[in-house]
Amino acid sequence: MVSEGFVFIFLTLYYLIISKNWIGSVFFGFLMNVSCSSITIFFLPESPMWLYDKKNYIECHKVFKQMCEFNEVKNYPKI
């Protein structure tokens, strides 16, 4: 949160003193947001809580298994 605050302060001073052209930074932020969102949507699994609510128990177990393997938990429950 602190670093984000510094970014806002820097941008405020930049546009106040140096330049009035804000289109470039808004376009850059938009591209970064779209690219990060489109990349992560393919690699993040569904929420186990959402899968459990939809009664998709096998997929829920697979996600929990991936979470346990990523966190190096050895004793996860088997189906």
Contacts in CASP RR format, 6 or more apart in sequence:
PFRMAT RR
TARGET T0000
AUTHOR 0000-0000-0000
METHOD contacts of the structure
MODEL  1
MVSEGFVFIFLTLYYLIISKNWIGSVFFGFLMNVSCSSITIFFLPESPMW
LYDKKNYIECHKVFKQMCEFNEVKNYPKI
11 25 0 8 1.000
15 22 0 8 1.000
45 62 0 8 1.000
45 63 0 8 1.000
45 66 0 8 1.000
46 59 0 8 1.000
46 63 0 8 1.000
47 63 0 8 1.000
48 60 0 8 1.000
48 63 0 8 1.000
48 64 0 8 1.000
48 67 0 8 1.000
51 57 0 8 1.000
51 59 0 8 1.000
51 60 0 8 1.000
51 63 0 8 1.000
52 60 0 8 1.000
58 79 0 8 1.000
61 79 0 8 1.000
64 76 0 8 1.000
65 76 0 8 1.000
68 76 0 8 1.000
END
